[in-house]
Amino acid sequence: MPNDAKTTTTLDAERADLLAALAKARAALIATTSGLDDGQAAARPTVSELCLGGLVKHVTAVEEGWLGFVVDGPVGMSYDLPDGVTWADVMAGTAREYPEWMIEHREGFRMRPGETLAGVVERYERVAARTAEVVAAIPDLSVTHPLPDAPWHEPAGGVLSARGALLHVLAETTQHAGHADILRETLDARKPLGA
């Protein structure tokens, strides 16, 4: 991962702290893939559909999406449904059709044929560098945007600040770094450092 400390030297303490915490969480996630080949990174060693490469892909997409929200507001995170499909249908699993973004989200937890661990990590590094640029450029971490309409954004009509979006990315990254520790230990009995 790029050294976010270089980027944070001219930032205020809050931005520097947020980027440093995010860099540490990213490093913990990427460390779980150390020494793996593409097949191992794509393996699902538990009953879950999760794989290590897929977790990195997912966290990359989450970070990229929320940084789009920070920059562009809710238009960067549209959750449009096909005509005639309701959130109740989707949540019940009875929708006659699912939107492409939902299919892509589900597929984002897997490594597809032809994808490499090196390519997945490289993309994550590019998104991390973009995050540092955005955090440095936004005038105020308190700026808010309305959340896009989705059942997981309760209550309807809620707003989220740039700070809140960054904290969400940090929480998502650390949560999945923990999942990755379990997957790696299940895959080859390697325990994370410090465990």
Summary of the structure (lengths in Angstrom):
residues: 195
radius of gyration: 17.7
end to end distance: 21.9
largest distance: 51.6
contacts: 557
relative contact order: 0.20
helix: 60%
strand: 3%
